[in-house]
Amino acid sequence: MRLSIITIAYQDVDELKATIESVHNQTTQPFEHILVTKKIGKDFLLQLENVKLITDKDQSLYNAMNLGLRKAEGTHVFFLNSGDVFYNEKSIEHIYSDVDDYQCEVYRTCQVYEDLKFIRPGLARLKDSAINPAHQGFITPINKKPDMRIYFNEKSAISSDIEWMKENIGVYGIQVNQNVLSYFHLGGISNSPSLKTLKIRLLERNKFTKEFVKFLIRKVVGNRFYYTILSRVSGYERVE
């Protein structure tokens, strides 16, 4: 197994630094670390070592992910985007010992919002990872030939990662792992209670009632209380 880590970064140098440091601090290093960046200062990028750079070429988030995916030379890929970090310094070591050469592996993740931390899913609902995985805990094999790989739908604004994971699972199968692989922060476009996000979700998922209820709850009680309710309903584990 050769692990390719792909990081997408846009503008925020501090978040990118945290992600790069998280990779460099691992007891086992990946086969390669690919950075797809936009509007990141060249002076900073020139200081980086042991990374493959794709700069200012992407047209959108999923286009950037596809650029990294096409560039990957490993046997498996994992997306650790800017601001996301590994759960501990042995995360890659666990990957190399856990992951099957021919299957997708899905780990639990720790979702962070302000000072709140929730491990998704709780151990009692571990099988939920296979049904609704987070890409921050998802590792998949890739075809040796770039033209034969499974790519993201670039026409999608939010949900392409979900479809991409499902398609990979359909091809390679899946193994669920109870270990926690990474921390990632909530609050991006896919978690923002706005009319724009609601419209995108309705167009892409066609689930009016569910998405509208979520939108109303977030608007009325705010993201913090919404995530607290969601964690309890979904059986997430609260991390103190």
Disulfide bonds with the S-S distance in Angstrom:
none
